[in-house]
Amino acid sequence: MSDMLKVIEVLTESDKSWEDAASHAVTQAAKSVHGIKSIYIKDMEAKVENNKITKFRITAKISFMLD
């Protein structure tokens, strides 16, 4: 039988970087689901204040194994 994955879409942000935001997304998702296989970064954006990036935001799809 072939494996089946489920995909969820998440939004998260970081003060440091888009990579940190992606890592945070996986860490937080792992608290609710197990068997995470991949993360696909769908969108990236940044909040800017006083000509400086203050938040790195991503929209991501996380795939995980179904039991």
Stockholm file with secondary structure:
# STOCKHOLM 1.0

chainA/1-67         MSDMLKVIEVLTESDKSWEDAASHAVTQAAKSVHGIKSIYIKDMEAKVENNKITKFRITAKISFMLD
#=GR chainA/1-67 SS CCCCEEEEEEEEEESSCHHHHHHHHHHHHTTTCCCEEEEEEEEEEEEEETTEEEEEEEEEEEEEECC
#=GC SS_cons        CCCCEEEEEEEEEESSCHHHHHHHHHHHHTTTCCCEEEEEEEEEEEEEETTEEEEEEEEEEEEEECC
//
